[in-house]
Amino acid sequence: MTTQFDANEIARYLQSHPEFFEQYADLLAHVHIPSPHGGKAISITERQIGILRDKARQLEGKMSELIGFGEENDVISEKVHRLAVALLNARDMNGTIATLYDHLINHFAVPHAQIRLWGVGYGDNPEFTEVSDELKAHVGAMKMPYCGPIAGQEVAAWFDEHVRSVAQVPLREPSVNGTTHEGACFGVLVFASEDLRRFYPDMGTLYLERIGDMAAAALLRVVE
C-alpha cells in the first residue's frame, strides 16, 4: 500500500525533529531542488546559502537606509541648533522675526514662510496683520502641525497662486505645567512650497514642532 504524505505534515515533522538531518546527513548532498533563479537544480545546502545571501543583502540595504536617515537627522539637528543660537542672540521683535525668516528660507530651504501673531501686543510689522477668528480657532485646536495641500486654506491668500503645499505650526504660550502643546495659541508659523509633495499629510512633524516651540519662546521674549 502506498502511503500518502501531506506536505504540511512533512514540514511539521521536520520542524519537530531537527535531529532528522543529523541522522541522515548524507541525504542533504543528494536532495536537489529547483533554483529560484531558473536553470539546473541545486542542493539544499546551496539553496540555504542563497537564502542567507539574500537576507544579508536585505539587511545591508536596510542598514544603509537607516544610516541615511541618521545622517539626514544629524543635518537637520545641526540646523535647528544654529537657529536656536541665533534666536537667543536676537534682541527685539524685528531681529527675531528676521532671524526666523533667514534660517527657514536660507538654511532649511523653505521656499516661502509667513508668521502671524495675535493677542501678544501690536506693531507695525506685517506679522501683526489681523486674521480671522476662524483661523485662530483652527490653529488653536491643532494637536500637531498641519501638513498638506494649501487649497481651501485661509493662509493661501498670504502667498502667490503657484504655492501648492503648506505646513502650519501653532505658536503657543507655555502652559501651567511648562509644556507648549497645551498653552494658549498666539500665532502661527506657516511654510509653503510650489511642490505639492514638499509638505504632505503623513510627513513627520517632530522638527516642525521643535521649531515652533523655539519660535514661540523667542517671540514671547521680545514682545513689547
N, C-alpha and C positions, 0 to 999 in steps of 0.2 A: 504494500500500500504506500502511495506517495503522500508524504506529509506536506501540507501547505503552510507556509510561514508568512505572517503579515509583516511588512517592512517595519511598522511601528513596534511590533513585538521584538523584532531583532534589535532595533535601536535601543529599546528599553533594557533588553538583556545585556547588551554590551556596556551600557551605562552602569548597570548594576553589578557587572562582573569585569572590572578593569583588569583583573589578572588573566583574562582570556588570551590577550596577545602576548603575555609573558609565557604562557604555556605553549602557545603556537606562534612563536616569534618568527619562524621561517615563512609563515603564511603571508606576512606583510610584503615580503620580497616577491611573491608570486601573484598577488592580487593587483590587478591593473584596472584603472577607472578612466573614463573619457577625460581628456584635457579640457579645462574650461576655456582655453583659447583655440580649440579646434586641433586638428592633426591627430597624431597617434595617441594611444592610451598611455597613461603614466602610472607609476606605482603610487600606493597610498603615501609612502614616505615623501615622494616628490610633491604630491598634492599638498601634504601638510606644510612642507617648506614653502610652497607657493602661497598658501593661505597666510603663513607667518610674514612673508614678504609683503603681501598686500596690506596686512594690518600695520606693519611697520611704516609703509608709505602713507597710510591714512593718518597714523599718529604723527608722522613728520609734518604732514600738511596741516593738521590741527595745531601742532606746536608752532609752526610758522605763523599761522593765523593769530594765535594768542600773543606771540611776540610782537606782531604787527599792531595789535590792539594796545598792548602795553606801551609800545613806543609812541603811538598816537596820543595816548592818555598823558604820557610824560610831557609831550609838546604842549598840549592844552593846559596841563597843570602849571607849566612854566609861564604861559601867557596869563593865566589867572593870577599867579603870584605877582607878576610885573604890574598888572592892573591894580592889585591891592596896594602895592607900594606907592604907585602913582596917586591913587585916591587919598592915601594918608598924607601925601605932600601937598594936596590941593588945599588952598586957604579960604576960598569963598565959593559961592554958588556958580559963578561964571567959570571959574577954574575947574570945579568938579564936573560940571556938565561937559566942558571942553575935553577934559581927560577921558570921560566915558566915551564920547564920540570918537576921539582919536584912537583909543585902544580897540574899540569894537570894529571900526572900519579899517584901520591900518594894520592892526596886529591879528585880529580874529577874522579879517577879510569878510566882514559882514557888508554886503553891498549898500544897505540903507539902514539907518537907525533913527528912532524918534523917542523922545521922552515927554510924557505929560504928567503934571503934578497938580494935585488939588488938596485943599484942606490943610496945607502946611505953610501958609503965607502967600504973598503975591509978589509979582515982579514984572519987569518989562520983557523978560525972556519969553520966546515963543513957547517954551515948555510949560508956561502957566496959562496957555490958551484954554478957554473953557471947553469942557467936553460934556456930553450928555449924561444925564442921571442913569440912563440905561447902560452906558459903557462903564460907569463907575460901579454899578451893581454887578455887571457881568464880570469885570476884573476882580472885584472884591469876593465873588463867590468861587473863584478858581482855587482848586486844591493844588494844582501844579501848573506850570506854564502851558499855554495853548500853542500847538504847532500844527500847521495845516494850510489849506487854501485860504487866500485872503478874500476871495469873492464873498460878498454878503457881510463882511466885517466893517464896522464903522471906521476903523483905522485905515481902511483902503483909501479914504479921501486925503490922508496925510502924505501919500506917495503918488508917483506918476502911474499912468494907466498900464504900464508894462509889468508892474510888480504882480507876482502870481502866488507866492507863498509867504507866510508870516509866522513869527514867534512872538507871543505876548507874555511878558513876565511881570507879575504883580510886584509892586513895591510896597512893603508893609512896615509898620512900626513894630518894635518888639512888643510881645505880649507880656502879661504879668509874670509868666514863668520864664521869660527870656528868649523864647523862640520867635522866629519871624513868620512862621507858617500860619499862626493864629492871630497875629496882630492886625490892627485896623489898616486897611489899604488906603494909601495916599497918592498913588500914581501907578504908572505902567511904563515899562521899557519895551519897546517894540523893534524887532528886527524884520527886515523884508528883503525879498530877493525876486529877480525875474525868473529864476529857476523854480519850477513847481516842486522839484524834489529836494530843494535845499532844506526846507522845513516841512516835515511830514508827520502825520499823527503818531506813528509808532517810534519816533526817534527818542533817544534818551534825553532826559531833561536835567540830569544832576548838575552839570556845569552851568546851565541856564539858571537854575535855582541859586547856585552859589554866587553867580554874577549879580543876580537880583538882590540877594542878601547884602552883598558888599555895596552895591549902588545905593540901596535904601539907607544903609547906615551912613554912608558918606554924604548923601544929600541931606539927611536929617541933621547932621553935624553942622552944616553951613547955612541952615535956614535962618533968615534974618527976622 
